[in-house]
Amino acid sequence: MTVEKLYALLQTELPVAEAMVGDRLGIQVEPPDHRIERVLTALEVTDTVLDEACQRGCNCIVTFHPLIFEPLQALRPADRVGRCVMRAIVKGIAIVSIHTTLDAHPAGTNATLAQMLGIECERPLLPSAERAGYGMGVVGRLREPCSPSQLARRVADMLGTTVRYCTGASSQIERVALVAGSGSSLLAAALESGVDAFITADVKYHTFHRASGQLTLIDAGHFEMEQHVPVILAGILQQILAHNGCSLDVLPSTTRTSPVRTEISITIDIDSSTIAVSETDAHQR
């Protein structure tokens, strides 16, 4: 299968029209005379993801985050993007990005994460004007209403991370809006939807001030909210291929790509000592 054919098939379920304005989608790297043998789905392309693709016999990576977002000024090995582009060409690996089209899909990033958190989806936060059921974010109702702190703990436990949050007007959370990744710019839409809580990532300090007293705002982490993308994307791609009578191995990446590490300082009053807890330890707590 050619890269062009694969991307055309992807667009039957993940059309460009559903992407956010300014997104970078499509075929980003295509080696000469390339025919796909096996596909790796990934959150993003890094050196370790390229290593994984080679080790697992995948000569195409369908990635969520675009490898090339800003215009390239040069291809240099010291730069991650330039280095990965050069390595992909040398290794004969095509790279295709689908990004926010997966966010907008009715069974994509946001809908799947909402289901995992016990949110019964009612509608997209920003519905598509083109396709029913498509749109950015979700608005839904918790199957088990809870307090703001209980919701924050539920999110932290489900995603295996720590969260930051502020509380809103309601002490009982029933309706929730969710946007995986950098969604704090949609705070106004969440407020207009009348939800009790908004779960997203990359929230700035002053955005918490805007939300405080109005709705519970939870920052669950960018990578943490999108860590299940390889599996979600692989499932959708496998369904597309089966529906079109195509046979192609699709493997979700198992590589952790986030470069972010966390150290937590905990003060114990008994002896006034301070313990530094590593990210791994914090994850296990």
Backbone as CSV, one residue per row, in Angstrom:
resi,resn,N_x,N_y,N_z,CA_x,CA_y,CA_z,C_x,C_y,C_z
1,MET,0.848,-1.192,0.000,0.000,0.000,0.000,0.889,1.249,0.000
2,THR,0.536,2.232,-0.800,1.294,3.485,-0.818,0.886,4.370,0.357
3,VAL,1.730,5.351,0.655,1.422,6.291,1.733,0.196,7.120,1.365
4,GLU,0.099,7.502,0.091,-1.063,8.289,-0.362,-2.368,7.519,-0.163
5,LYS,-2.336,6.208,-0.469,-3.532,5.383,-0.289,-3.895,5.276,1.190
6,LEU,-2.897,5.090,2.055,-3.172,4.992,3.489,-3.787,6.287,4.006
7,TYR,-3.236,7.422,3.609,-3.767,8.690,4.097,-5.165,8.958,3.563
8,ALA,-5.428,8.548,2.332,-6.782,8.696,1.778,-7.776,7.869,2.581
9,LEU,-7.391,6.665,2.981,-8.260,5.821,3.803,-8.476,6.454,5.177
10,LEU,-7.434,6.996,5.760,-7.564,7.640,7.071,-8.582,8.783,7.023
11,GLN,-8.591,9.510,5.918,-9.485,10.667,5.816,-10.956,10.284,5.703
12,THR,-11.254,9.025,5.448,-12.664,8.624,5.423,-13.282,8.721,6.816
13,GLU,-12.458,8.564,7.854,-12.936,8.685,9.230,-12.354,9.897,9.941
14,LEU,-11.209,10.363,9.478,-10.503,11.482,10.118,-10.271,12.586,9.079
15,PRO,-11.346,13.209,8.589,-11.213,14.188,7.504,-10.543,15.487,7.960
16,VAL,-9.786,16.064,7.051,-9.071,17.313,7.337,-10.032,18.422,7.764
17,ALA,-11.240,18.412,7.243,-12.216,19.459,7.556,-12.528,19.532,9.045
18,GLU,-12.286,18.438,9.794,-12.593,18.419,11.231,-11.420,18.872,12.095
19,ALA,-10.288,19.186,11.491,-9.110,19.607,12.258,-9.259,21.045,12.737
20,MET,-8.533,21.377,13.790,-8.481,22.757,14.252,-7.763,23.605,13.208
21,VAL,-8.149,24.865,13.105,-7.528,25.776,12.149,-6.037,25.916,12.475
22,GLY,-5.211,25.801,11.452,-3.774,25.966,11.643,-3.041,24.683,11.984
23,ASP,-3.765,23.577,12.096,-3.108,22.308,12.413,-2.261,21.854,11.222
24,ARG,-1.293,20.969,11.517,-0.416,20.442,10.467,-0.702,18.947,10.308
25,LEU,-1.346,18.603,9.221,-1.789,17.230,9.012,-1.228,16.662,7.725
26,GLY,-1.323,15.345,7.593,-1.016,14.700,6.334,0.323,14.015,6.307
27,ILE,0.823,13.771,5.094,2.094,13.076,4.888,3.230,14.061,5.142
28,GLN,4.049,13.760,6.144,5.140,14.672,6.489,6.505,14.158,6.026
29,VAL,6.648,12.862,5.954,7.876,12.263,5.414,7.464,11.097,4.515
30,GLU,7.984,11.086,3.272,7.696,9.990,2.349,8.978,9.611,1.605
31,PRO,9.589,8.512,1.979,10.783,8.055,1.253,10.437,7.721,-0.197
32,PRO,11.419,7.784,-1.109,11.152,7.498,-2.535,10.643,6.072,-2.743
33,ASP,9.705,5.923,-3.662,9.178,4.612,-4.076,8.768,3.760,-2.873
34,HIS,8.032,4.389,-1.962,7.732,3.737,-0.678,6.433,2.944,-0.736
35,ARG,6.480,1.724,-0.235,5.278,0.913,-0.058,5.252,0.435,1.394
36,ILE,4.101,0.630,2.028,3.973,0.330,3.451,3.864,-1.172,3.678
37,GLU,4.632,-1.656,4.636,4.586,-3.069,5.014,3.902,-3.279,6.363
38,ARG,4.161,-2.372,7.298,3.570,-2.477,8.628,3.537,-1.079,9.239
39,VAL,2.481,-0.777,9.988,2.275,0.564,10.534,2.437,0.560,12.055
40,LEU,3.117,1.588,12.558,3.189,1.848,13.993,2.390,3.114,14.275
41,THR,1.446,3.055,15.214,0.722,4.261,15.624,1.382,4.812,16.882
42,ALA,1.545,6.131,16.944,2.282,6.737,18.056,1.698,8.086,18.427
43,LEU,1.955,8.497,19.659,1.545,9.833,20.092,2.365,10.886,19.364
44,GLU,3.668,10.630,19.231,4.565,11.575,18.571,5.822,10.825,18.130
45,VAL,6.583,11.454,17.261,7.807,10.839,16.758,9.004,11.351,17.548
46,THR,9.739,10.429,18.126,10.993,10.719,18.811,12.033,9.713,18.324
47,ASP,13.253,9.881,18.779,14.292,8.913,18.419,13.924,7.512,18.886
48,THR,13.365,7.414,20.097,13.020,6.091,20.630,11.854,5.471,19.886
49,VAL,10.925,6.283,19.392,9.816,5.753,18.584,10.340,5.258,17.236
50,LEU,11.280,5.974,16.648,11.902,5.509,15.405,12.644,4.196,15.637
51,ASP,13.334,4.094,16.773,14.006,2.831,17.119,12.987,1.692,17.225
52,GLU,11.859,1.979,17.881,10.817,0.962,18.037,10.274,0.532,16.680
53,ALA,10.043,1.506,15.797,9.529,1.181,14.458,10.486,0.238,13.730
54,CYS,11.772,0.517,13.821,12.766,-0.345,13.162,12.771,-1.745,13.779
55,GLN,12.731,-1.797,15.104,12.784,-3.081,15.804,11.560,-3.946,15.518
56,ARG,10.402,-3.314,15.274,9.163,-4.058,15.069,8.793,-4.196,13.589
57,GLY,9.694,-3.788,12.722,9.476,-3.957,11.293,8.431,-3.048,10.698
58,CYS,8.256,-1.852,11.272,7.262,-0.895,10.769,7.952,0.162,9.907
59,ASN,7.505,0.319,8.669,8.105,1.335,7.811,7.155,2.506,7.550
60,CYS,6.165,2.654,8.439,5.277,3.821,8.420,4.829,4.100,9.848
61,ILE,4.907,5.361,10.235,4.414,5.784,11.545,3.251,6.747,11.325
62,VAL,2.088,6.388,11.846,0.958,7.311,11.867,0.948,7.938,13.250
63,THR,1.247,9.216,13.293,1.443,9.908,14.555,0.323,10.901,14.830
64,PHE,0.072,11.108,16.108,-0.919,12.093,16.544,-0.313,13.493,16.415
65,HIS,0.684,13.805,17.245,1.345,15.110,17.154,2.171,15.197,15.866
66,PRO,2.032,16.270,15.116,2.853,16.426,13.910,4.334,16.517,14.283
67,LEU,5.178,15.836,13.530,6.615,16.006,13.742,7.036,17.388,13.271
68,ILE,6.541,17.780,12.114,6.860,19.112,11.568,5.660,20.018,11.788
69,PHE,5.814,20.993,12.663,4.722,21.949,12.910,5.128,23.342,12.441
70,GLU,6.261,23.834,12.939,6.780,25.116,12.469,7.571,24.879,11.184
71,PRO,7.608,25.880,10.293,8.386,25.716,9.053,9.847,25.391,9.368
72,LEU,10.395,24.409,8.676,11.780,24.015,8.898,12.729,25.020,8.254
73,GLN,13.698,25.490,9.026,14.716,26.392,8.507,15.963,25.638,8.079
74,ALA,16.172,24.479,8.716,17.349,23.669,8.411,17.134,22.264,8.946
75,LEU,17.886,21.300,8.423,17.892,19.932,8.933,19.239,19.702,9.606
76,ARG,19.217,19.719,10.938,20.461,19.578,11.696,20.306,18.468,12.732
77,PRO,21.330,17.653,12.939,21.224,16.539,13.883,21.044,16.965,15.339
78,ALA,21.399,18.205,15.653,21.242,18.673,17.038,19.785,18.987,17.379
79,ASP,18.964,19.161,16.354,17.550,19.487,16.537,16.710,18.218,16.416
80,ARG,15.797,17.973,17.363,15.014,16.732,17.355,14.227,16.561,16.062
81,VAL,13.552,17.607,15.619,12.728,17.482,14.413,13.595,17.175,13.199
82,GLY,14.638,17.964,13.007,15.527,17.732,11.873,16.164,16.356,11.909
83,ARG,16.596,15.956,13.097,17.240,14.646,13.240,16.269,13.516,12.918
84,CYS,15.024,13.625,13.426,14.036,12.565,13.183,13.628,12.507,11.716
85,VAL,13.531,13.649,11.054,13.211,13.654,9.625,14.317,12.945,8.848
86,MET,15.571,13.287,9.150,16.683,12.657,8.436,16.751,11.160,8.723
87,ARG,16.577,10.778,9.980,16.617,9.360,10.329,15.493,8.581,9.633
88,ALA,14.305,9.176,9.579,13.171,8.504,8.943,13.457,8.255,7.461
89,ILE,14.026,9.248,6.785,14.332,9.095,5.360,15.396,8.017,5.158
90,VAL,16.438,8.069,5.971,17.525,7.090,5.845,17.024,5.674,6.124
91,LYS,16.147,5.541,7.138,15.627,4.222,7.512,14.461,3.774,6.641
92,GLY,13.982,4.656,5.767,12.871,4.285,4.897,11.541,4.203,5.633
93,ILE,11.282,5.182,6.521,10.050,5.204,7.320,9.218,6.425,6.945
94,ALA,8.005,6.192,6.494,7.082,7.287,6.198,6.434,7.776,7.500
95,ILE,6.079,9.056,7.529,5.431,9.640,8.716,4.185,10.403,8.268
96,VAL,3.057,10.067,8.894,1.767,10.690,8.596,1.189,11.219,9.912
97,SER,0.674,12.434,9.905,0.083,13.030,11.110,-1.423,13.209,10.950
98,ILE,-2.168,12.915,12.047,-3.633,13.084,11.992,-4.150,14.049,13.082
99,HIS,-3.416,14.262,14.111,-3.628,15.197,15.217,-5.098,15.444,15.575
100,THR,-5.564,16.711,15.431,-6.871,17.070,15.985,-8.055,16.420,15.268
101,THR,-7.818,15.787,14.123,-8.922,15.025,13.525,-9.283,13.828,14.400
102,LEU,-8.310,13.286,15.134,-8.611,12.199,16.063,-9.345,12.731,17.283
103,ASP,-9.001,13.944,17.726,-9.725,14.571,18.834,-11.200,14.739,18.495
104,ALA,-11.468,15.072,17.238,-12.847,15.369,16.819,-13.684,14.128,16.548
105,HIS,-13.055,12.966,16.441,-13.769,11.735,16.091,-14.673,11.279,17.239
106,PRO,-15.858,10.761,16.940,-16.799,10.324,17.991,-16.262,9.205,18.882
107,ALA,-15.251,8.479,18.407,-14.618,7.438,19.223,-13.133,7.728,19.412
108,GLY,-12.773,9.015,19.320,-11.383,9.418,19.368,-10.865,9.718,20.761
109,THR,-9.901,10.601,20.818,-9.183,10.904,22.056,-10.110,11.310,23.197
110,ASN,-10.947,12.309,22.950,-11.789,12.852,24.014,-12.893,11.892,24.440
111,ALA,-13.562,11.287,23.468,-14.659,10.373,23.792,-14.172,9.160,24.563
112,THR,-13.013,8.629,24.171,-12.477,7.455,24.856,-12.063,7.792,26.275
113,LEU,-11.391,8.933,26.453,-10.960,9.342,27.791,-12.169,9.610,28.689
114,ALA,-13.201,10.225,28.142,-14.415,10.471,28.921,-15.032,9.160,29.396
115,GLN,-15.086,8.185,28.512,-15.628,6.871,28.877,-14.808,6.243,30.002
116,MET,-13.486,6.352,29.927,-12.610,5.801,30.949,-12.865,6.436,32.317
117,LEU,-13.250,7.719,32.306,-13.465,8.455,33.546,-14.906,8.378,34.043
118,GLY,-15.728,7.582,33.381,-17.109,7.419,33.823,-18.015,8.566,33.437
119,ILE,-17.712,9.204,32.311,-18.523,10.320,31.818,-19.376,9.831,30.650
120,GLU,-20.675,9.951,30.773,-21.579,9.583,29.679,-21.718,10.777,28.734
121,CYS,-21.148,10.649,27.550,-21.084,11.772,26.611,-22.471,12.160,26.104
122,GLU,-22.732,13.457,26.122,-23.988,13.987,25.598,-23.787,14.632,24.226
123,ARG,-22.671,15.364,24.077,-22.396,16.061,22.814,-20.957,16.568,22.847
124,PRO,-20.422,16.955,21.688,-19.116,17.623,21.684,-19.221,19.005,22.333
125,LEU,-18.155,19.471,22.916,-18.141,20.820,23.482,-18.284,21.848,22.371
126,LEU,-17.571,21.640,21.274,-17.703,22.473,20.076,-18.120,21.560,18.916
127,PRO,-19.408,21.407,18.680,-19.879,20.474,17.631,-19.409,20.877,16.237
128,SER,-19.184,19.876,15.405,-18.801,20.107,14.017,-19.997,20.622,13.216
129,ALA,-19.722,21.498,12.266,-20.771,21.978,11.367,-20.929,21.044,10.171
130,GLU,-19.991,20.093,10.023,-19.966,19.235,8.846,-20.521,17.830,9.103
131,ARG,-20.129,17.226,10.238,-20.469,15.832,10.500,-21.122,15.675,11.867
132,ALA,-22.237,14.976,11.909,-22.927,14.713,13.171,-22.046,13.860,14.072
133,GLY,-21.973,14.232,15.348,-21.207,13.472,16.318,-19.756,13.885,16.425
134,TYR,-19.241,14.580,15.413,-17.861,15.047,15.421,-17.783,16.403,16.120
135,GLY,-16.610,16.741,16.615,-16.406,18.038,17.236,-15.315,17.977,18.289
136,MET,-14.922,19.130,18.803,-13.840,19.205,19.780,-14.362,19.098,21.214
137,GLY,-13.722,18.241,21.982,-14.100,18.067,23.376,-15.409,17.320,23.530
138,VAL,-15.761,17.048,24.775,-17.042,16.409,25.062,-17.693,17.083,26.265
139,VAL,-19.003,17.015,26.299,-19.799,17.413,27.464,-20.625,16.206,27.851
140,GLY,-20.604,15.879,29.131,-21.349,14.703,29.561,-21.665,14.711,31.036
141,ARG,-22.273,13.628,31.470,-22.712,13.504,32.860,-21.970,12.349,33.531
142,LEU,-21.490,12.593,34.730,-20.819,11.547,35.482,-21.804,10.447,35.872
143,ARG,-21.411,9.204,35.668,-22.263,8.100,36.103,-22.360,8.067,37.625
144,GLU,-21.311,8.535,38.286,-21.293,8.602,39.753,-20.876,10.011,40.172
145,PRO,-21.850,10.914,40.420,-21.511,12.271,40.848,-20.627,12.257,42.101
146,CYS,-19.788,13.270,42.230,-18.848,13.288,43.341,-18.450,14.719,43.653
147,SER,-17.632,14.883,44.679,-17.130,16.203,45.042,-15.967,16.583,44.127
148,PRO,-15.572,17.868,44.101,-14.421,18.264,43.279,-13.149,17.494,43.620
149,SER,-12.872,17.313,44.895,-11.648,16.601,45.288,-11.716,15.124,44.879
150,GLN,-12.903,14.536,44.968,-13.054,13.138,44.553,-12.853,12.987,43.045
151,LEU,-13.346,13.959,42.266,-13.147,13.915,40.817,-11.671,14.069,40.479
152,ALA,-11.003,14.994,41.165,-9.572,15.190,40.934,-8.801,13.903,41.234
153,ARG,-9.152,13.233,42.321,-8.492,11.979,42.680,-8.797,10.891,41.644
154,ARG,-10.029,10.851,41.165,-10.412,9.862,40.158,-9.581,10.047,38.893
155,VAL,-9.426,11.297,38.464,-8.639,11.589,37.272,-7.176,11.198,37.486
156,ALA,-6.639,11.571,38.657,-5.239,11.256,38.959,-4.999,9.748,38.975
157,ASP,-5.903,9.014,39.603,-5.753,7.561,39.687,-5.872,6.901,38.318
158,MET,-6.832,7.358,37.515,-7.051,6.751,36.201,-5.869,6.977,35.263
159,LEU,-5.275,8.181,35.347,-4.189,8.528,34.435,-2.811,8.272,35.034
160,GLY,-2.763,7.874,36.298,-1.488,7.577,36.936,-0.603,8.790,37.080
161,THR,-1.177,9.892,37.552,-0.416,11.130,37.620,-0.890,11.984,38.782
162,THR,-0.267,13.126,38.962,-0.761,14.135,39.888,-1.525,15.178,39.074
163,VAL,-2.495,15.841,39.688,-3.266,16.864,38.983,-3.263,18.159,39.787
164,ARG,-3.507,19.244,39.073,-3.732,20.548,39.709,-5.187,20.920,39.476
165,TYR,-5.808,21.556,40.450,-7.202,21.940,40.237,-7.608,23.087,41.152
166,CYS,-8.691,23.755,40.756,-9.355,24.721,41.618,-10.833,24.343,41.658
167,THR,-11.527,24.800,42.679,-12.938,24.444,42.822,-13.830,25.570,42.303
168,GLY,-15.068,25.183,41.956,-16.009,26.135,41.400,-17.166,26.418,42.336
169,ALA,-18.322,26.718,41.757,-19.488,27.100,42.549,-20.187,25.900,43.171
170,SER,-20.066,24.742,42.545,-20.801,23.570,42.996,-19.911,22.638,43.827
171,SER,-20.469,22.142,44.919,-19.750,21.166,45.749,-20.036,19.738,45.284
172,GLN,-20.948,19.593,44.335,-21.297,18.281,43.778,-21.122,18.330,42.260
173,ILE,-20.227,17.512,41.745,-19.963,17.510,40.301,-20.854,16.473,39.622
174,GLU,-21.685,16.935,38.693,-22.558,16.048,37.933,-22.251,16.101,36.437
175,ARG,-22.140,17.308,35.895,-21.854,17.448,34.458,-20.432,17.972,34.260
176,VAL,-19.759,17.397,33.257,-18.336,17.657,33.050,-18.055,17.921,31.573
177,ALA,-17.144,18.861,31.311,-16.585,19.053,29.972,-15.148,18.563,30.005
178,LEU,-14.692,18.011,28.889,-13.340,17.454,28.813,-12.727,17.756,27.453
179,VAL,-11.490,18.246,27.470,-10.710,18.440,26.246,-9.303,17.937,26.534
180,ALA,-8.904,16.851,25.899,-7.565,16.300,26.106,-6.524,17.236,25.504
181,GLY,-5.374,17.343,26.167,-4.310,18.207,25.680,-4.545,19.661,26.049
182,SER,-4.005,20.559,25.246,-4.067,21.996,25.554,-5.445,22.563,25.242
183,GLY,-6.346,22.508,26.225,-7.713,22.949,25.982,-8.170,24.122,26.813
184,SER,-7.244,24.776,27.521,-7.677,25.853,28.413,-8.256,27.045,27.658
185,SER,-7.938,27.166,26.360,-8.518,28.250,25.561,-10.023,28.061,25.380
186,LEU,-10.519,26.860,25.694,-11.955,26.588,25.564,-12.694,26.723,26.895
187,LEU,-12.059,27.397,27.860,-12.715,27.613,29.157,-14.040,28.351,28.999
188,ALA,-14.078,29.372,28.145,-15.332,30.122,27.947,-16.439,29.210,27.439
189,ALA,-16.100,28.317,26.521,-17.101,27.372,25.998,-17.571,26.439,27.099
190,ALA,-16.660,26.009,27.964,-17.035,25.131,29.084,-17.971,25.865,30.036
191,LEU,-17.676,27.123,30.321,-18.544,27.914,31.197,-19.928,28.090,30.583
192,GLU,-19.966,28.369,29.284,-21.245,28.561,28.596,-22.075,27.279,28.575
193,SER,-21.420,26.124,28.604,-22.142,24.846,28.540,-22.839,24.510,29.852
194,GLY,-22.499,25.237,30.923,-23.173,25.029,32.201,-22.682,23.832,32.995
195,VAL,-21.505,23.319,32.678,-20.972,22.155,33.400,-20.456,22.572,34.777
196,ASP,-20.279,21.576,35.635,-19.745,21.818,36.974,-18.225,21.733,37.008
197,ALA,-17.638,21.036,36.017,-16.186,20.842,36.004,-15.675,20.779,34.572
198,PHE,-14.421,21.167,34.405,-13.751,21.137,33.110,-12.388,20.479,33.302
199,ILE,-12.150,19.395,32.568,-10.894,18.655,32.662,-10.105,18.876,31.377
200,THR,-8.884,19.384,31.501,-8.032,19.617,30.343,-6.581,19.632,30.801
201,ALA,-5.689,20.277,30.033,-4.269,20.303,30.397,-3.637,21.632,29.988
202,ASP,-2.389,21.822,30.426,-1.604,23.023,30.106,-2.315,24.304,30.574
203,VAL,-2.887,24.251,31.762,-3.636,25.399,32.294,-2.683,26.380,32.968
204,LYS,-2.790,27.646,32.608,-1.963,28.685,33.208,-2.553,29.128,34.551
205,TYR,-1.700,29.704,35.376,-2.097,30.145,36.720,-3.294,31.095,36.675
206,HIS,-3.248,32.096,35.801,-4.337,33.080,35.766,-5.626,32.489,35.194
207,THR,-5.522,31.405,34.439,-6.727,30.719,33.971,-7.438,30.056,35.139
208,PHE,-6.666,29.519,36.085,-7.275,28.978,37.303,-8.036,30.076,38.040
209,HIS,-7.485,31.282,38.094,-8.170,32.400,38.744,-9.500,32.701,38.049
210,ARG,-9.497,32.654,36.722,-10.735,32.920,35.973,-11.813,31.884,36.288
211,ALA,-11.389,30.644,36.453,-12.349,29.562,36.690,-12.788,29.463,38.140
212,SER,-11.909,29.852,39.067,-12.165,29.674,40.493,-13.482,30.321,40.916
213,GLY,-14.306,29.547,41.601,-15.599,30.036,42.051,-16.704,29.856,41.026
214,GLN,-16.330,29.530,39.782,-17.331,29.317,38.733,-17.485,27.832,38.414
215,LEU,-16.366,27.175,38.099,-16.407,25.732,37.885,-15.092,25.108,38.347
216,THR,-15.153,23.842,38.659,-13.942,23.107,39.018,-13.116,22.906,37.747
217,LEU,-11.873,23.348,37.792,-10.976,23.237,36.645,-9.819,22.313,37.024
218,ILE,-9.636,21.240,36.262,-8.614,20.232,36.556,-7.605,20.177,35.420
219,ASP,-6.325,20.363,35.758,-5.239,20.189,34.804,-4.653,18.801,35.022
220,ALA,-4.918,17.891,34.086,-4.514,16.490,34.241,-3.217,16.153,33.511
221,GLY,-2.590,17.134,32.872,-1.337,16.881,32.177,-1.546,16.562,30.706
222,HIS,-0.723,17.154,29.851,-0.885,16.991,28.402,-0.616,15.547,27.973
223,PHE,0.575,15.052,28.268,0.904,13.678,27.895,-0.043,12.688,28.561
224,GLU,-0.342,12.926,29.821,-1.163,11.977,30.572,-2.555,11.818,29.971
225,MET,-3.136,12.899,29.469,-4.462,12.817,28.863,-4.428,12.156,27.486
226,GLU,-3.252,12.172,26.844,-3.156,11.645,25.486,-2.350,10.349,25.400
227,GLN,-1.960,9.792,26.525,-1.083,8.618,26.519,-1.711,7.381,25.884
228,HIS,-3.036,7.344,25.796,-3.713,6.175,25.219,-3.937,6.314,23.706
229,VAL,-3.473,7.414,23.123,-3.686,7.665,21.701,-3.191,6.535,20.799
230,PRO,-1.989,5.964,21.010,-1.553,4.893,20.095,-2.556,3.748,19.971
231,VAL,-3.159,3.346,21.083,-4.135,2.253,21.060,-5.434,2.707,20.391
232,ILE,-5.899,3.916,20.726,-7.128,4.445,20.125,-6.978,4.552,18.607
233,LEU,-5.865,5.129,18.179,-5.612,5.332,16.753,-5.466,4.000,16.019
234,ALA,-4.770,3.049,16.637,-4.617,1.725,16.015,-5.970,1.068,15.802
235,GLY,-6.865,1.184,16.790,-8.189,0.585,16.672,-8.996,1.180,15.539
236,ILE,-8.970,2.504,15.411,-9.715,3.168,14.338,-9.133,2.815,12.977
237,LEU,-7.792,2.802,12.881,-7.158,2.465,11.604,-7.455,1.019,11.203
238,GLN,-7.430,0.112,12.158,-7.746,-1.290,11.855,-9.178,-1.431,11.338
239,GLN,-10.116,-0.680,11.922,-11.498,-0.715,11.451,-11.616,-0.159,10.035
240,ILE,-10.893,0.915,9.745,-10.909,1.501,8.402,-10.395,0.499,7.372
241,LEU,-9.276,-0.143,7.698,-8.680,-1.105,6.765,-9.621,-2.287,6.517
242,ALA,-10.216,-2.800,7.603,-11.130,-3.942,7.468,-12.348,-3.568,6.631
243,HIS,-12.875,-2.362,6.857,-14.065,-1.900,6.123,-13.786,-1.773,4.633
244,ASN,-12.528,-1.478,4.288,-12.163,-1.294,2.885,-11.477,-2.513,2.285
245,GLY,-11.542,-3.640,3.017,-10.993,-4.881,2.503,-9.487,-4.886,2.355
246,CYS,-8.799,-4.121,3.199,-7.338,-4.023,3.136,-6.702,-4.810,4.281
247,SER,-5.574,-5.405,4.001,-4.851,-6.157,5.017,-3.502,-5.498,5.278
248,LEU,-3.301,-5.060,6.531,-2.058,-4.384,6.902,-1.899,-4.480,8.414
249,ASP,-0.734,-4.883,8.871,-0.482,-4.958,10.306,-0.389,-3.558,10.885
250,VAL,-1.098,-3.326,11.991,-1.076,-2.038,12.677,-0.731,-2.296,14.133
251,LEU,0.356,-1.706,14.608,0.825,-1.936,15.965,0.869,-0.629,16.744
252,PRO,0.240,-0.556,17.929,0.349,0.647,18.745,1.712,0.721,19.429
253,SER,2.300,1.891,19.426,3.594,2.082,20.076,3.473,1.873,21.580
254,THR,4.515,1.338,22.171,4.559,1.147,23.633,5.611,2.048,24.273
255,THR,6.154,2.982,23.502,7.213,3.866,23.986,6.625,5.074,24.723
256,ARG,7.131,5.330,25.920,6.743,6.537,26.646,7.546,7.705,26.075
257,THR,6.861,8.691,25.539,7.554,9.762,24.824,7.699,11.059,25.613
258,SER,7.021,11.205,26.735,7.093,12.461,27.468,8.493,12.678,28.054
259,PRO,9.089,13.854,27.822,10.393,14.150,28.420,10.286,14.706,29.845
260,VAL,9.065,14.905,30.312,8.836,15.565,31.604,8.978,14.579,32.752
261,ARG,9.713,14.977,33.775,9.857,14.209,35.005,9.429,15.075,36.178
262,THR,8.998,14.450,37.259,8.470,15.186,38.405,9.169,14.781,39.688
263,GLU,9.519,15.772,40.486,10.009,15.531,41.843,9.040,16.202,42.811
264,ILE,8.638,15.477,43.832,7.692,15.999,44.813,8.373,16.063,46.168
265,SER,8.275,17.192,46.828,8.839,17.349,48.160,7.730,17.234,49.185
266,ILE,7.869,16.282,50.102,6.868,16.059,51.143,7.486,16.353,52.502
267,THR,6.881,17.235,53.270,7.389,17.564,54.600,6.634,16.768,55.652
268,ILE,7.369,16.052,56.481,6.784,15.269,57.560,6.996,16.029,58.865
269,ASP,5.906,16.390,59.545,5.987,17.236,60.739,6.642,16.556,61.931
270,ILE,6.629,15.213,61.948,7.137,14.496,63.120,8.574,14.870,63.423
271,ASP,9.418,14.855,62.407,10.822,15.179,62.659,11.327,16.312,61.763
272,SER,10.379,16.982,61.106,10.678,18.120,60.235,11.609,17.760,59.076
273,SER,11.691,16.475,58.752,12.547,16.067,57.637,11.799,16.212,56.326
274,THR,12.548,16.327,55.245,11.963,16.451,53.918,12.395,15.276,53.064
275,ILE,11.420,14.646,52.395,11.717,13.493,51.562,11.446,13.860,50.105
276,ALA,12.406,13.613,49.244,12.202,13.825,47.812,11.674,12.526,47.216
277,VAL,10.492,12.600,46.599,9.875,11.414,46.019,10.010,11.489,44.506
278,SER,10.568,10.461,43.911,10.747,10.454,42.461,9.412,10.253,41.774
279,GLU,9.378,10.477,40.459,8.143,10.319,39.696,7.616,8.891,39.823
280,THR,8.522,7.911,39.752,8.093,6.513,39.847,7.447,6.242,41.189
281,ASP,8.057,6.769,42.242,7.491,6.567,43.574,6.134,7.247,43.696
282,ALA,6.058,8.456,43.152,4.792,9.189,43.230,3.696,8.443,42.478
283,HIS,4.080,7.831,41.355,3.095,7.079,40.563,2.555,5.890,41.350
284,GLN,3.373,5.322,42.219,2.967,4.134,42.946,2.180,4.465,44.208
285,ARG,2.222,5.726,44.614,1.563,6.078,45.875,0.049,5.995,45.748
